[in-house]
């Protein structure tokens, strides 16, 4: 923040927009390239100042996060190296398995990057206050779109680069790649992330432009349904008998890998990247340069079209978003017109959600009003529920494969291992939900938070209401998932109850951690949940959630009566459960306690 000559305090986003608009007015000769460079430079300065301020305010926490990131990189490298070594240890089959895994990995990452860019681009282009401030300024819509395209690409792809770096390092060392393989791989990855960014941005503009049209909605739903049905039938597992495994190994392996041949389709960008990485690691520099040239040519073509020709479609889509009343047709207009015919006794229609909340007679009226407001805002934000659909779509794929996988578990040891891996998967999903959707809830109140603070409800009750609402919803979803997965794994009643109680305690802890850290590290100047989560507080919450889940799964597995590690010892169970409950209370109660003290003297 900074003070202008009049003494008015400006937010960083407003300072960026003010500087750019002043430059646009003051220099009629400045071209679009200069204005785009100014936008990038000012935002980089603002980002550097924020990072420096965070480092000065919390040096211990900053060091802790840096150590965690470094530890993750080393651990990921060790796991990838061990996995590649194991896959390559099969005589005659190792290179085939490693190659297919590499192609399949990049194909899946391309699909995930496409979804991530679609959601983030839609939010950044059409749900961002900076965009609505810059559009009336003497700036070309093309310049605004170019800057937001760059910003969305960085936000959607930085985690991908961080996650894939240990794998490529392990792959290069395992293959004995030359030194120039590593800088060449960085260039290839930088080229690769542009293509899903371009396609995701096009889809975001198309969705924003035609989302309110019934034909577009029906077509999108039909295509999504057809895609799910086709994926369900295409990825049906192959049934292999023990006799076939003993006599015809190559034929069986070919049948098992048949479903993954789509990853080697030559027109996929993931195929170009995987081929370039593979050939460069094996010494085929010319082949790597060829596929790198294919990537570069498509990036130059599609990127050039996006940066030069998408300004007009973006402006028309932004105008459509601002002018429409609802993204789902004219039902609201119909109700207004129908009731408007009766001037006497006019009443606004009561929604089904309000009627449902009226059944909760034990809750005060102000608490029900706050719950209703949060649920409505969540539904009206397309990027929020779209990310929820993507998350649960991935979970659906997981459970579809779990159903087939569980039918082949006959060894009790592997039943125990898979059951706790399943507990870890459900817990990680819970941590994703709490970090992505619960943590930014307090910050999303924004500059209107002082109104809530002056209300009789009070900020403390607002915080506890958000905690109870998110805990109830996340626990209902995660509890249903753990019950379904335990049923698929054919676990007994005692084990199912054990996992359900564990998930219940984890839900309370993770929601308390996300709510408390969201109050302790708020960002009231930002209305984009993705950027709020990407800040220091969101990263800190994610790190603590990850460490808590890993420690919890290990303690629950060791202290379980069904662990299978030698004879059962009640003392071990008591110690493990005590450590787990102590960590749960500490991480769940302490942030909430500190947050209560913070909101008592909170000044937005």
C-alpha positions as CSV (number, residue, x, y, z in Angstrom):
1,X,0.0,0.0,0.0
2,X,1.1,3.6,-0.5
3,X,0.0,7.1,0.1
4,X,-0.8,9.5,-2.7
5,X,-0.4,13.3,-2.4
6,X,-4.0,13.6,-1.1
7,X,-3.3,11.2,1.7
8,X,-5.6,8.5,0.4
9,X,-4.3,5.0,0.9
10,X,-4.3,2.8,-2.2
11,X,-4.2,-1.0,-2.4
12,X,-1.5,-2.6,-4.5
13,X,-3.9,-3.5,-7.3
14,X,-5.3,0.0,-7.4
15,X,-1.7,1.4,-7.5
16,X,-0.9,-0.9,-10.5
17,X,-4.0,0.2,-12.4
18,X,-3.4,3.9,-11.6
19,X,0.2,3.8,-12.8
20,X,-0.8,2.1,-16.0
21,X,-3.7,4.4,-16.7
22,X,-1.6,7.5,-16.0
23,X,1.1,6.2,-18.4
24,X,-1.6,5.6,-21.1
25,X,-2.9,9.1,-20.7
26,X,0.5,10.8,-20.5
27,X,2.1,9.1,-23.5
28,X,0.1,8.9,-26.6
29,X,3.2,7.5,-28.4
30,X,3.5,4.5,-26.1
31,X,2.7,1.4,-28.0
32,X,0.9,-1.7,-26.7
33,X,4.2,-3.5,-26.0
34,X,5.3,-0.7,-23.7
35,X,2.1,-0.7,-21.8
36,X,2.2,-4.5,-21.4
37,X,5.8,-4.2,-20.2
38,X,4.8,-1.6,-17.7
39,X,2.0,-3.8,-16.4
40,X,4.4,-6.7,-16.0
41,X,7.1,-4.5,-14.3
42,X,4.7,-2.9,-11.8
43,X,3.2,-6.2,-10.8
44,X,6.7,-7.8,-10.4
45,X,7.6,-4.9,-8.1
46,X,4.5,-5.3,-6.1
47,X,5.1,-9.1,-5.8
48,X,8.7,-8.5,-4.7
49,X,7.5,-6.0,-2.0
50,X,4.9,-8.5,-0.7
51,X,7.5,-11.3,-0.5
52,X,10.0,-9.0,1.2
53,X,7.3,-7.9,3.7
54,X,6.4,-11.5,4.5
55,X,10.0,-12.4,5.0
56,X,10.5,-9.4,7.4
57,X,7.3,-10.1,9.4
58,X,7.7,-13.9,9.7
59,X,11.3,-15.0,9.1
60,X,10.9,-18.3,11.1
61,X,7.8,-19.3,9.2
62,X,9.4,-18.4,5.9
63,X,12.4,-20.5,6.7
64,X,10.1,-23.4,7.7
65,X,8.3,-23.3,4.4
66,X,11.5,-23.1,2.4
67,X,12.9,-26.1,4.3
68,X,9.6,-28.0,3.6
69,X,9.9,-27.2,-0.1
70,X,13.5,-28.4,-0.2
71,X,12.6,-31.5,1.7
72,X,9.7,-32.2,-0.6
73,X,12.0,-31.9,-3.6
74,X,14.5,-34.4,-2.1
75,X,11.8,-36.8,-1.0
76,X,10.1,-36.7,-4.4
77,X,13.4,-37.3,-6.2
78,X,14.1,-40.3,-4.0
79,X,10.6,-41.7,-4.6
80,X,10.8,-41.2,-8.3
81,X,14.3,-42.6,-8.5
82,X,13.2,-45.7,-6.6
83,X,10.1,-46.1,-8.8
84,X,12.1,-45.8,-12.0
85,X,14.6,-48.3,-10.7
86,X,11.8,-50.8,-9.8
87,X,10.0,-50.4,-13.2
88,X,13.3,-50.8,-15.1
89,X,14.4,-53.9,-13.2
90,X,12.1,-56.2,-15.2
91,X,14.3,-58.0,-17.8
92,X,13.2,-57.0,-21.3
93,X,10.1,-55.1,-20.1
94,X,11.7,-52.3,-18.0
95,X,12.3,-49.9,-20.8
96,X,8.8,-50.4,-22.2
97,X,7.2,-49.8,-18.9
98,X,9.3,-46.6,-18.2
99,X,8.5,-45.3,-21.7
100,X,4.8,-45.9,-21.4
101,X,4.7,-44.3,-17.9
102,X,6.5,-41.2,-19.2
103,X,4.0,-40.7,-22.1
104,X,1.0,-41.4,-19.8
105,X,2.2,-39.0,-17.2
106,X,2.6,-36.1,-19.6
107,X,-0.8,-36.9,-21.2
108,X,-2.5,-36.8,-17.8
109,X,-0.6,-33.6,-16.8
110,X,-1.7,-31.9,-20.0
111,X,-5.3,-32.6,-19.2
112,X,-5.0,-31.3,-15.7
113,X,-3.2,-28.2,-16.9
114,X,-6.0,-27.6,-19.4
115,X,-8.6,-27.7,-16.6
116,X,-6.5,-25.6,-14.3
117,X,-6.0,-22.9,-17.0
118,X,-9.7,-22.9,-17.9
119,X,-10.7,-22.3,-14.3
120,X,-8.0,-19.8,-13.4
121,X,-8.4,-17.9,-16.7
122,X,-12.1,-17.5,-16.2
123,X,-11.6,-16.2,-12.7
124,X,-8.7,-13.9,-13.7
125,X,-10.4,-12.5,-16.8
126,X,-14.0,-12.1,-15.7
127,X,-14.0,-12.2,-11.9
128,X,-11.2,-9.8,-11.1
129,X,-11.5,-6.2,-9.9
130,X,-8.4,-5.1,-11.6
131,X,-9.9,-6.0,-15.0
132,X,-13.0,-4.0,-14.4
133,X,-10.9,-1.1,-13.3
134,X,-8.6,-1.2,-16.4
135,X,-11.3,-1.7,-19.0
136,X,-12.7,1.9,-18.8
137,X,-9.2,3.3,-18.9
138,X,-7.5,4.4,-22.2
139,X,-6.1,0.9,-22.6
140,X,-6.7,-1.5,-25.5
141,X,-8.6,-4.7,-24.4
142,X,-5.8,-6.6,-26.1
143,X,-3.2,-5.3,-23.7
144,X,-5.4,-6.2,-20.7
145,X,-6.0,-9.7,-22.1
146,X,-2.3,-10.2,-22.8
147,X,-1.4,-9.3,-19.2
148,X,-4.1,-11.5,-17.7
149,X,-3.1,-14.4,-20.0
150,X,0.5,-14.2,-18.8
151,X,-0.6,-14.0,-15.1
152,X,-3.1,-16.9,-15.5
153,X,-0.4,-19.1,-17.2
154,X,2.0,-18.5,-14.3
155,X,-0.6,-19.1,-11.6
156,X,-1.8,-22.3,-13.3
157,X,1.6,-23.8,-14.2
158,X,4.1,-23.0,-11.5
159,X,3.1,-25.9,-9.3
160,X,3.3,-28.2,-12.4
161,X,6.9,-27.2,-12.9
162,X,7.8,-27.6,-9.3
163,X,6.2,-31.1,-9.1
164,X,7.7,-32.4,-12.4
165,X,11.3,-31.2,-11.8
166,X,12.3,-34.0,-9.4
167,X,10.9,-36.7,-11.8
168,X,12.8,-35.3,-14.8
169,X,16.0,-35.1,-12.6
170,X,15.6,-38.7,-11.5
171,X,14.9,-39.8,-15.1
172,X,17.9,-38.0,-16.5
173,X,20.3,-39.4,-13.8
174,X,18.8,-42.9,-14.3
175,X,19.3,-42.7,-18.1
176,X,22.8,-41.2,-17.8
177,X,21.7,-38.1,-19.7
178,X,24.4,-35.5,-20.7
179,X,24.6,-32.2,-18.8
180,X,22.7,-30.2,-21.5
181,X,19.6,-32.4,-21.0
182,X,18.6,-30.4,-17.9
183,X,18.6,-26.9,-19.4
184,X,17.0,-28.3,-22.5
185,X,14.3,-29.9,-20.5
186,X,13.5,-26.6,-18.8
187,X,13.1,-24.9,-22.2
188,X,10.8,-27.8,-23.4
189,X,8.7,-27.5,-20.2
190,X,8.4,-23.7,-20.7
191,X,7.1,-24.3,-24.2
192,X,4.8,-27.1,-23.2
193,X,2.9,-25.1,-20.6
194,X,1.9,-22.5,-23.2
195,X,-0.3,-24.8,-25.2
196,X,-2.7,-25.8,-22.4
197,X,-2.7,-22.2,-21.3
198,X,-3.8,-21.1,-24.8
199,X,-6.5,-23.8,-25.1
200,X,-7.8,-23.1,-21.5
201,X,-8.0,-19.4,-22.2
202,X,-10.0,-19.9,-25.4
203,X,-12.4,-22.2,-23.5
204,X,-12.7,-19.6,-20.7
205,X,-13.6,-16.8,-23.2
206,X,-16.0,-19.1,-25.0
207,X,-17.7,-20.2,-21.7
208,X,-18.0,-16.6,-20.5
209,X,-19.5,-15.5,-23.8
210,X,-22.2,-18.2,-24.2
211,X,-22.7,-19.5,-20.7
212,X,-26.2,-18.1,-20.5
213,X,-27.4,-19.7,-23.7
214,X,-29.5,-22.8,-23.2
215,X,-28.1,-24.6,-26.3
216,X,-24.5,-24.1,-24.9
217,X,-25.5,-25.5,-21.5
218,X,-27.2,-28.5,-23.0
219,X,-24.3,-29.2,-25.4
220,X,-21.7,-28.9,-22.6
221,X,-23.6,-31.2,-20.3
222,X,-24.1,-33.7,-23.1
223,X,-20.4,-33.7,-24.1
224,X,-19.4,-34.1,-20.4
225,X,-21.8,-37.0,-20.0
226,X,-20.6,-38.7,-23.2
227,X,-17.0,-38.2,-22.1
228,X,-17.6,-39.8,-18.7
229,X,-19.4,-42.8,-20.2
230,X,-16.8,-43.3,-22.9
231,X,-14.0,-43.1,-20.3
232,X,-15.9,-45.6,-18.1
233,X,-16.1,-48.2,-20.8
234,X,-12.6,-47.4,-22.3
235,X,-10.7,-47.9,-19.1
236,X,-12.3,-51.1,-18.1
237,X,-9.6,-53.3,-16.6
238,X,-8.4,-56.4,-18.5
239,X,-9.1,-59.7,-16.8
240,X,-6.0,-61.9,-16.8
241,X,-5.8,-65.5,-15.5
242,X,-2.9,-67.1,-13.7
243,X,-2.3,-69.5,-16.6
244,X,-1.9,-66.6,-19.1
245,X,0.6,-64.9,-16.8
246,X,2.7,-68.1,-16.7
247,X,2.7,-68.9,-20.4
248,X,2.2,-65.7,-22.5
249,X,3.7,-62.7,-20.6
250,X,4.4,-60.5,-23.6
251,X,0.8,-60.9,-24.9
252,X,-0.6,-60.2,-21.5
253,X,1.5,-57.1,-21.1
254,X,0.4,-55.9,-24.5
255,X,-3.2,-56.3,-23.5
256,X,-2.7,-54.5,-20.2
257,X,-1.0,-51.6,-21.9
258,X,-3.5,-51.3,-24.7
259,X,-5.7,-48.8,-22.7
260,X,-2.7,-46.4,-22.5
261,X,-2.0,-46.2,-26.2
262,X,-3.9,-42.9,-26.4
263,X,-0.9,-41.3,-24.7
264,X,1.2,-42.1,-27.8
265,X,-1.1,-40.3,-30.2
266,X,1.3,-38.3,-32.4
267,X,-0.8,-35.1,-32.5
268,X,-0.9,-34.7,-28.7
269,X,1.5,-32.0,-27.3
270,X,2.3,-34.4,-24.5
271,X,3.6,-36.8,-27.1
272,X,6.0,-34.2,-28.5
273,X,7.3,-33.3,-25.0
274,X,7.7,-37.0,-23.9
275,X,9.4,-37.9,-27.2
276,X,11.8,-34.9,-26.9
277,X,12.7,-35.7,-23.3
278,X,13.2,-39.4,-24.0
279,X,15.3,-39.0,-27.1
280,X,17.4,-36.2,-25.5
281,X,18.1,-38.4,-22.4
282,X,19.2,-41.3,-24.6
283,X,21.6,-39.1,-26.6
284,X,19.4,-38.5,-29.6
285,X,19.9,-34.7,-29.6
286,X,18.6,-34.4,-33.2
287,X,15.4,-36.2,-32.4
288,X,14.9,-34.0,-29.3
289,X,15.5,-30.9,-31.3
290,X,13.0,-32.0,-33.9
291,X,10.2,-32.5,-31.3
292,X,11.3,-29.3,-29.6
293,X,10.9,-27.5,-32.9
294,X,7.4,-29.0,-33.3
295,X,6.5,-27.6,-29.8
296,X,8.1,-24.2,-30.7
297,X,6.2,-23.9,-34.0
298,X,2.8,-24.6,-32.3
299,X,3.6,-22.2,-29.5
300,X,4.5,-19.4,-31.9
301,X,1.4,-20.0,-34.0
302,X,-1.2,-20.5,-31.3
303,X,0.5,-18.0,-28.9
304,X,0.7,-15.4,-31.6
305,X,-3.0,-15.8,-32.4
306,X,-3.9,-15.6,-28.8
307,X,-1.9,-12.5,-28.0
308,X,-3.0,-10.6,-31.1
309,X,-6.5,-11.6,-31.9
310,X,-8.2,-12.4,-28.6
311,X,-8.6,-8.8,-27.4
312,X,-12.0,-8.4,-29.2
313,X,-13.5,-11.7,-28.1
314,X,-12.4,-11.0,-24.6
315,X,-14.0,-7.6,-24.6
316,X,-17.3,-9.0,-25.9
317,X,-17.3,-11.8,-23.4
318,X,-16.6,-9.4,-20.5
319,X,-19.5,-7.2,-21.7
320,X,-21.7,-10.3,-21.8
321,X,-20.7,-11.3,-18.2
322,X,-21.4,-7.8,-16.9
323,X,-24.8,-7.5,-18.7
324,X,-26.3,-10.9,-17.8
325,X,-28.4,-11.3,-14.7
326,X,-28.0,-15.1,-14.4
327,X,-25.8,-17.7,-16.0
328,X,-28.6,-20.2,-16.1
329,X,-31.4,-18.7,-18.1
330,X,-34.3,-16.4,-17.3
331,X,-36.1,-18.2,-14.5
332,X,-35.3,-15.3,-12.2
333,X,-36.8,-12.8,-14.7
334,X,-39.9,-15.0,-15.1
335,X,-40.5,-15.0,-11.4
336,X,-40.0,-11.3,-11.2
337,X,-42.4,-10.7,-14.1
338,X,-45.0,-13.1,-12.7
339,X,-45.0,-11.5,-9.3
340,X,-44.8,-8.0,-10.8
341,X,-48.2,-8.5,-12.3
342,X,-49.6,-8.3,-8.7
343,X,-48.6,-4.8,-7.4
344,X,-50.4,-5.5,-4.1
345,X,-48.8,-7.8,-1.6
346,X,-45.6,-8.2,-3.6
347,X,-43.2,-10.7,-2.0
348,X,-39.9,-11.9,-3.2
349,X,-39.9,-15.6,-3.9
350,X,-38.4,-17.7,-1.1
351,X,-35.7,-20.2,-2.3
352,X,-35.6,-23.8,-1.4
353,X,-32.4,-23.2,0.5
354,X,-34.1,-20.7,2.8
355,X,-36.9,-23.1,3.4
356,X,-34.4,-25.9,4.3
357,X,-32.5,-23.6,6.7
358,X,-35.8,-22.8,8.5
359,X,-35.9,-26.3,9.7
360,X,-32.8,-25.7,11.7
361,X,-34.7,-24.1,14.5
362,X,-31.9,-24.5,17.0
363,X,-29.8,-21.9,15.1
364,X,-30.3,-18.2,15.7
365,X,-31.6,-16.2,12.8
366,X,-28.4,-14.2,12.3
367,X,-26.4,-17.5,12.0
368,X,-28.8,-18.9,9.5
369,X,-28.5,-15.7,7.5
370,X,-24.7,-15.9,7.4
371,X,-24.9,-19.6,6.3
372,X,-27.4,-18.7,3.6
373,X,-25.1,-15.9,2.4
374,X,-22.0,-18.1,2.2
375,X,-23.8,-20.9,0.3
376,X,-25.3,-18.5,-2.2
377,X,-21.9,-16.8,-2.8
378,X,-20.3,-20.2,-3.3
379,X,-23.0,-21.1,-5.9
380,X,-22.8,-17.8,-7.7
381,X,-19.0,-18.1,-8.2
382,X,-18.6,-20.3,-11.2
383,X,-14.9,-20.9,-10.5
384,X,-15.6,-22.2,-7.1
385,X,-18.1,-24.9,-7.9
386,X,-16.3,-25.7,-11.2
387,X,-13.2,-26.6,-9.2
388,X,-15.3,-28.7,-6.9
389,X,-16.7,-30.6,-9.9
390,X,-13.2,-31.2,-11.2
391,X,-12.1,-32.5,-7.8
392,X,-14.9,-34.9,-7.4
393,X,-14.6,-36.0,-11.0
394,X,-11.1,-37.1,-10.2
395,X,-12.4,-38.9,-7.1
396,X,-14.9,-40.6,-9.2
397,X,-12.2,-42.0,-11.4
398,X,-10.3,-43.1,-8.2
399,X,-13.3,-45.0,-6.9
400,X,-14.0,-46.6,-10.3
401,X,-10.5,-48.1,-10.3
402,X,-10.7,-49.0,-6.6
403,X,-13.8,-51.1,-7.2
404,X,-11.9,-53.3,-9.8
405,X,-8.6,-53.3,-7.8
406,X,-10.2,-54.4,-4.5
407,X,-11.6,-57.6,-6.1
408,X,-8.0,-59.0,-6.4
409,X,-6.8,-58.4,-2.9
410,X,-6.3,-61.8,-1.2
411,X,-3.2,-61.2,0.9
412,X,-4.0,-59.7,4.4
413,X,-0.9,-57.6,4.4
414,X,-1.8,-55.8,1.2
415,X,-5.4,-55.3,2.5
416,X,-3.9,-53.4,5.4
417,X,-1.6,-51.4,3.3
418,X,-4.2,-50.5,0.7
419,X,-6.7,-49.6,3.5
420,X,-4.3,-47.0,5.0
421,X,-3.3,-45.7,1.6
422,X,-7.0,-45.2,1.0
423,X,-7.3,-43.4,4.3
424,X,-4.4,-41.1,3.2
425,X,-6.0,-40.4,-0.2
426,X,-9.3,-39.4,1.5
427,X,-7.4,-37.3,4.0
428,X,-5.5,-35.5,1.3
429,X,-8.7,-34.8,-0.5
430,X,-10.0,-33.3,2.7
431,X,-6.9,-31.2,3.1
432,X,-7.3,-30.0,-0.5
433,X,-10.9,-28.9,0.2
434,X,-10.1,-27.1,3.4
435,X,-7.1,-25.3,2.1
436,X,-8.7,-24.3,-1.2
437,X,-12.2,-23.5,0.0
438,X,-12.1,-23.0,3.8
439,X,-9.0,-20.9,4.2
440,X,-10.1,-18.0,2.0
441,X,-13.5,-17.7,3.5
442,X,-12.6,-15.0,6.0
443,X,-10.6,-13.0,3.5
444,X,-13.4,-13.1,0.9
445,X,-15.4,-10.8,3.2
446,X,-13.0,-8.2,1.9
447,X,-13.4,-4.5,2.8
448,X,-17.0,-5.2,3.8
449,X,-15.7,-7.0,6.9
450,X,-16.2,-3.9,9.1
451,X,-19.9,-4.1,8.4
452,X,-20.0,-7.7,9.8
453,X,-17.8,-6.5,12.7
454,X,-20.3,-3.9,13.7
455,X,-23.3,-6.3,13.5
456,X,-24.5,-8.0,16.7
457,X,-23.2,-11.3,15.3
458,X,-19.6,-10.2,15.9
459,X,-16.5,-11.4,14.1
460,X,-15.9,-14.3,16.6
461,X,-19.3,-15.8,15.9
462,X,-18.8,-15.3,12.2
463,X,-15.5,-17.3,12.4
464,X,-17.1,-20.1,14.4
465,X,-20.1,-20.2,12.1
466,X,-17.9,-20.6,9.1
467,X,-15.9,-23.3,10.9
468,X,-19.1,-25.3,11.8
469,X,-20.6,-24.9,8.3
470,X,-17.4,-26.0,6.5
471,X,-16.8,-28.8,9.0
472,X,-20.3,-30.2,8.5
473,X,-20.1,-30.1,4.7
474,X,-16.6,-31.5,4.4
475,X,-17.2,-34.2,7.1
476,X,-20.4,-35.3,5.3
477,X,-18.6,-35.7,2.0
478,X,-15.4,-37.2,3.3
479,X,-17.3,-39.5,5.7
480,X,-19.4,-40.8,2.7
481,X,-16.2,-41.4,0.7
482,X,-14.5,-43.3,3.5
483,X,-17.6,-45.5,4.1
484,X,-17.9,-46.2,0.4
485,X,-14.2,-47.0,0.0
486,X,-14.2,-49.3,3.1
487,X,-17.2,-51.1,1.6
488,X,-15.3,-51.6,-1.7
489,X,-12.2,-52.9,0.1
490,X,-14.5,-55.3,2.0
491,X,-13.2,-54.2,5.4
492,X,-15.0,-55.3,8.6
493,X,-17.2,-53.3,10.7
494,X,-14.5,-52.6,13.3
495,X,-12.0,-51.3,10.7
496,X,-14.7,-49.2,9.0
497,X,-15.6,-47.6,12.3
498,X,-11.9,-47.0,13.1
499,X,-11.3,-45.2,9.8
500,X,-14.5,-43.2,10.1
501,X,-13.6,-41.9,13.6
502,X,-10.1,-41.1,12.2
503,X,-11.6,-39.1,9.4
504,X,-13.9,-37.3,11.8
505,X,-11.1,-36.1,14.0
506,X,-9.1,-35.1,10.9
507,X,-12.0,-33.1,9.6
508,X,-12.3,-31.1,12.8
509,X,-8.5,-30.6,12.9
510,X,-8.0,-29.5,9.3
511,X,-11.1,-27.2,9.3
512,X,-9.9,-25.6,12.5
513,X,-6.4,-25.2,11.0
514,X,-7.7,-23.7,7.8
515,X,-10.2,-21.3,9.5
516,X,-7.7,-20.2,12.1
517,X,-4.8,-19.5,9.7
518,X,-7.3,-17.8,7.4
519,X,-8.0,-15.3,10.2
520,X,-4.4,-15.0,11.3
521,X,-3.1,-14.3,7.7
522,X,-6.0,-12.6,5.9
523,X,-5.8,-10.9,2.5
524,X,-8.7,-8.5,2.4
525,X,-7.5,-6.7,-0.8
526,X,-8.0,-9.8,-3.0
527,X,-11.3,-11.2,-4.2
528,X,-9.7,-14.2,-6.2
529,X,-9.7,-17.3,-3.9
530,X,-6.9,-18.8,-6.0
531,X,-4.6,-15.9,-5.3
532,X,-5.5,-15.8,-1.6
533,X,-4.6,-19.5,-1.3
534,X,-1.3,-18.9,-3.2
535,X,-0.1,-16.4,-0.5
536,X,2.0,-17.1,2.5
537,X,-0.8,-18.1,4.8
538,X,-2.3,-20.6,2.3
539,X,1.1,-22.2,1.7
540,X,1.7,-22.4,5.4
541,X,-1.7,-24.1,6.0
542,X,-1.1,-26.5,3.1
543,X,2.3,-27.5,4.5
544,X,0.9,-28.1,8.0
545,X,-2.0,-30.1,6.6
546,X,0.3,-32.3,4.6
547,X,2.6,-33.0,7.5
548,X,-0.3,-33.7,9.8
549,X,-1.9,-36.2,7.4
550,X,1.4,-38.1,6.9
551,X,2.0,-38.3,10.6
552,X,-1.6,-39.3,11.3
553,X,-1.7,-42.1,8.8
554,X,1.6,-43.5,10.1
555,X,0.5,-43.3,13.7
556,X,-2.9,-44.8,13.0
557,X,-1.3,-47.6,11.0
558,X,1.3,-48.5,13.6
559,X,-1.2,-48.2,16.5
560,X,-3.9,-50.2,14.8
561,X,-4.8,-53.6,16.2
562,X,-4.9,-54.9,12.6
563,X,-1.4,-53.5,11.6
564,X,0.1,-56.9,11.2
565,X,3.5,-55.9,12.6
566,X,4.2,-58.8,15.0
567,X,2.1,-59.4,18.1
568,X,-0.5,-56.8,19.1
569,X,0.7,-54.5,22.0
570,X,-1.8,-52.3,23.7
571,X,0.9,-50.0,24.9
572,X,1.9,-49.2,21.3
573,X,-1.7,-48.4,20.5
574,X,-2.1,-46.1,23.5
575,X,1.1,-44.2,22.7
576,X,0.3,-43.8,19.0
577,X,-3.3,-42.7,19.6
578,X,-2.1,-40.3,22.3
579,X,0.4,-38.7,20.0
580,X,-2.2,-38.5,17.2
581,X,-4.9,-36.9,19.4
582,X,-2.4,-34.5,20.9
583,X,-1.2,-33.4,17.4
584,X,-4.9,-33.1,16.3
585,X,-5.8,-30.9,19.3
586,X,-2.7,-28.8,18.9
587,X,-3.2,-28.1,15.2
588,X,-7.0,-27.7,15.4
589,X,-7.5,-25.8,18.7
590,X,-4.4,-23.5,18.8
591,X,-5.0,-21.7,15.5
592,X,-8.7,-21.1,16.5
593,X,-7.6,-19.8,19.9
594,X,-5.2,-17.4,18.4
595,X,-7.8,-16.4,15.8
596,X,-10.3,-15.5,18.5
597,X,-7.7,-13.2,20.1
598,X,-7.0,-11.7,16.7
599,X,-10.6,-10.8,15.8
600,X,-11.3,-9.1,19.2
601,X,-9.0,-6.3,18.2
602,X,-9.3,-6.7,14.4
603,X,-9.3,-3.6,12.3
604,X,-10.0,-4.2,8.6
